[in-house]
Amino acid sequence: MSAVITGKTGTYVIKNIHISGFPAGSLIFQVCRFCDDPLKYTNLGTEVEVSGITFDNVNGKMLYMIGFDRRDVIYDLDGSLSLKFDGLPRASGTIVHAWPHIASFHQDKCPPATTNTDWDNAVYCAPSVTIRRVWFTNLQDVQTFNAQWMKVTEIQTATEVVSPTISSTSYTSIMNVIDPVHKPKKELKGAWGLPFITGKIYNIWWGTGIDFSHLAAVSTDRFTAVDDGIVFKFNYTENR
């Protein structure tokens, strides 16, 4: 039994809903429907706006990001989910999976839930933290980047060099998941998407730092002119 199930892409609005009578074993929010289906999953994820949500006699698991990608971003516009998350009141906030490039570097502003398993290993970022999704696609050549893992870590300056022995708890590693036999009809064949904190610098590399001759970056529609920018540093062997 679930209260809300969203689709797998785009933006969904959950507003002015009272959720009551969900016992232990139930599931309140499911996001990214069909993302566990090899013919329908997405490497991009969805965005969810939440406001005006109240609870009464709710004891089930609060959040499940369907599938293995967990690229989804939940914008709690009025703090409706804050008390259920960790008992702390907030005016607003953003809930994302505890990706190391966010959770490991911002434990004070993006803490885990009181009961982490109830929130599918998510963190709740404070109102002062702005999160926007960016995805990278059309890397050339295609065969070189096929089935490669994209790795991301936050750095303090653009000149900072990431150690080859960096701890796995300090960087995020994601695969562009495409079944070679049963490819989703509407999925980009080479796309890696993640949420990022604005105003930060990230070092991104594929595999062991392989080079590319072309790359396209696309941001969410939520990115506005008043948002701080995001700086991405890539490993490459020649200037472009």
C-alpha positions in Angstrom: 0.0 0.0 0.0 1.4 3.4 -1.0 0.1 6.9 -0.7 1.9 8.4 -3.7 3.7 6.9 -6.8 5.4 9.3 -9.3 6.4 8.8 -12.8 10.0 8.3 -13.9 10.9 11.7 -15.5 9.8 15.3 -15.5 8.4 17.2 -12.4 5.6 16.0 -10.2 3.7 18.1 -7.7 2.4 16.6 -4.4 0.4 19.3 -2.7 -2.2 19.7 0.1 -2.6 16.0 1.0 -3.4 14.5 4.4 -2.0 11.0 4.7 -3.6 8.9 7.4 -3.7 5.3 8.6 -0.6 3.8 7.0 0.6 0.9 9.2 4.0 -0.6 9.5 4.9 -2.4 6.3 3.2 0.2 4.1 5.1 2.7 1.9 4.2 6.3 1.7 6.2 7.8 -1.2 7.5 5.9 -4.2 9.3 7.9 -6.9 10.4 6.9 -10.4 7.8 4.4 -11.3 9.0 1.6 -13.7 12.6 2.4 -12.9 13.1 -1.2 -11.8 11.8 -2.4 -15.3 14.8 -3.1 -17.7 12.6 -1.8 -20.6 11.5 1.4 -18.9 14.1 2.6 -16.4 15.9 5.9 -16.8 19.4 7.2 -16.1 18.0 10.7 -15.4 15.4 10.4 -12.7 12.6 12.7 -11.7 12.0 15.9 -9.6 9.2 16.1 -7.1 7.8 19.2 -5.4 6.1 18.6 -2.0 4.1 21.1 0.1 1.1 21.1 2.4 1.5 17.4 3.4 0.2 16.4 6.9 0.3 13.0 8.6 -1.8 11.1 11.1 -1.1 7.6 12.3 1.6 6.9 9.7 4.1 4.2 10.6 5.2 2.8 7.3 8.4 3.4 5.4 8.4 7.0 4.1 10.4 6.8 0.9 11.4 4.4 -1.8 13.4 5.4 -4.9 12.4 2.7 -7.3 15.2 0.9 -9.1 18.9 1.1 -8.6 19.6 4.6 -10.0 18.2 6.9 -7.3 18.8 10.1 -9.3 15.6 11.7 -8.0 15.3 15.0 -6.2 12.5 15.8 -3.8 12.0 19.6 -3.1 10.2 20.0 0.2 8.9 23.5 -0.4 7.5 24.1 3.1 9.2 21.6 5.3 6.3 19.2 5.3 8.6 16.1 5.5 11.1 17.6 7.9 9.7 16.4 11.2 9.1 12.9 9.8 12.6 12.8 8.5 14.6 13.5 11.7 12.3 15.4 14.1 13.8 18.8 13.2 11.6 21.7 11.9 12.8 23.3 8.6 11.2 26.0 6.5 12.1 24.0 3.4 14.8 21.6 2.1 15.8 19.1 -0.5 15.9 15.3 -0.2 18.3 13.3 -2.3 20.0 9.9 -2.2 23.1 10.0 0.0 25.6 10.2 -2.9 29.1 10.6 -1.5 29.8 13.7 -3.5 27.0 15.4 -1.5 26.6 13.5 1.8 30.3 13.0 2.6 31.2 16.7 2.1 28.1 18.3 3.7 27.2 16.1 6.7 26.2 19.2 8.7 23.8 20.6 6.1 22.7 17.3 4.6 22.2 14.9 7.4 20.7 11.4 7.2 17.3 10.5 8.6 16.8 9.3 12.2 15.8 5.9 10.8 17.8 5.7 7.6 16.1 2.7 6.2 12.7 4.4 6.3 14.0 7.0 3.9 15.9 4.7 1.5 19.3 6.0 2.5 18.5 9.6 1.7 19.8 12.9 3.2 17.8 16.1 3.8 19.7 19.2 2.7 19.0 22.5 4.5 17.3 25.5 2.8 20.7 27.1 2.3 21.7 24.3 0.0 20.5 24.5 -3.6 20.5 21.2 -5.6 20.2 21.0 -9.3 20.3 18.0 -11.6 22.8 17.9 -14.5 23.3 15.1 -16.9 26.2 14.4 -19.4 25.6 12.7 -22.7 27.0 12.1 -26.2 30.5 11.4 -25.1 32.8 10.5 -28.0 33.8 8.0 -29.0 30.7 5.9 -28.1 32.5 2.6 -27.9 35.2 3.9 -25.5 32.5 5.2 -23.0 30.1 2.3 -23.3 29.5 0.7 -19.9 32.0 3.1 -18.2 31.4 4.4 -14.7 31.2 8.1 -14.2 33.0 9.2 -11.0 32.4 12.5 -9.1 34.0 14.1 -6.1 33.8 17.7 -4.7 37.1 19.7 -4.8 37.9 23.0 -3.2 39.6 24.7 -6.2 39.8 24.0 -9.9 43.5 23.3 -9.6 43.1 20.6 -6.9 44.4 17.2 -8.1 42.4 14.2 -7.0 44.5 11.3 -5.7 44.4 8.0 -7.6 43.9 6.3 -4.3 40.9 8.4 -3.2 38.6 6.6 -0.8 35.4 5.2 -2.3 33.5 7.0 0.4 34.6 10.4 -1.0 33.4 10.0 -4.6 30.2 8.9 -6.3 30.4 6.2 -9.0 27.5 5.6 -11.4 26.9 3.5 -14.5 25.1 4.4 -17.6 22.8 1.4 -17.5 21.5 0.2 -20.8 20.6 -3.4 -21.4 22.4 -4.3 -24.7 19.6 -6.6 -25.7 16.5 -4.8 -24.4 17.1 -1.1 -24.6 14.5 1.2 -23.3 12.7 2.9 -26.1 13.1 6.5 -24.9 16.3 6.4 -22.9 19.5 8.2 -24.0 22.0 5.5 -24.8 24.9 7.4 -23.2 23.7 9.6 -20.3 24.9 10.0 -16.8 22.8 12.2 -14.5 23.2 13.3 -10.9 22.1 16.0 -8.5 24.8 18.6 -7.6 25.0 21.4 -5.1 25.3 24.8 -6.8 28.3 27.0 -6.0 30.6 24.0 -5.8 33.4 22.6 -7.9 33.3 18.9 -8.9 36.0 16.7 -10.5 34.4 14.3 -13.0 36.1 11.4 -14.7 35.1 8.2 -16.5 36.9 4.9 -15.9 40.5 5.6 -15.0 40.4 9.1 -16.5 39.8 8.3 -20.2 39.7 11.2 -22.6 36.8 12.3 -24.8 36.5 14.3 -27.9 33.0 15.5 -27.4 30.6 15.9 -24.4 27.2 17.5 -24.0 25.9 18.8 -20.6 22.2 19.5 -19.9 20.8 21.0 -16.8 17.4 20.8 -15.2 14.8 23.4 -16.1 14.9 24.4 -12.4 18.3 26.1 -12.9 17.7 29.8 -12.8 19.7 33.0 -13.3 19.8 33.6 -9.5 21.3 30.1 -8.8 25.1 30.0 -8.2 26.9 28.2 -10.9 28.4 24.7 -10.8 32.0 24.2 -12.0 32.9 20.8 -13.5 36.5 19.8 -13.9 37.3 17.0 -16.3 40.4 14.9 -16.9 41.7 15.5 -20.5 44.9 15.4 -22.4 44.5 18.4 -24.7 42.8 21.8 -24.5 39.5 22.3 -26.2 
